[in-house]
Amino acid sequence: MNNLIFAVLVNGIVIIGWLYLLSKDKDKGIKAVKIGLQTIFSMLPMILIIISALGVISSFITPDQISKTLGSQAGLKGFLFISVVSSFMQIPGIIAFPIAATLRESGAAIATVAVFACASTMSSVITFPIEIKYLGKKLPIIRICLTYIICIIVGLLIGFIFKLFS
């Protein structure tokens, strides 16, 4: 129910903003809708693939297995495993956060979920060859190392704060 309220609230704000823009400048309002629709339709195939993949994966991997691999009892091993795996992904936040929520609901530790969300959106190793081509070797290596370290710190910090207030 909270998700529905949040979705209605966000979409309501967007519609009000669009109506305001439309009343001020009709051309800009129409252009905003066109850009929004193009964005939605360009992201739709990837979103459907991710949702389908999650459905297939969840039929093979039980919440108990996720809890054992990524939960509190997995400890540092699970935390480091997900940090490395998610560093090789490049997932937009709009997809990474629902996956993170699914991991959490399936029993993954909060620190592990935080490092997944952070690393999968920030420290992508996949873009490394392109970055080297345009920026040389030094800057991409520094970026990947720093973002990975930051992701580890964020995950540990979130885990600590969660334990502190639980």
Secondary structure by P-SEA (a helix, b strand, c coil): caaaaaaaaaaaaaaaaaaaaaaacaaaaaaaaaaaaaaaaaaaaaaaaaaaaaaaaaaaccaaaaaaaccccccaaaaaaaaaaaaacccccaaaaaaaaaaaaacccaaaaaaaaaaaacccccaaaaaaacccccaaaaaaaaaaaaaaaaaaaaaaaaaaac
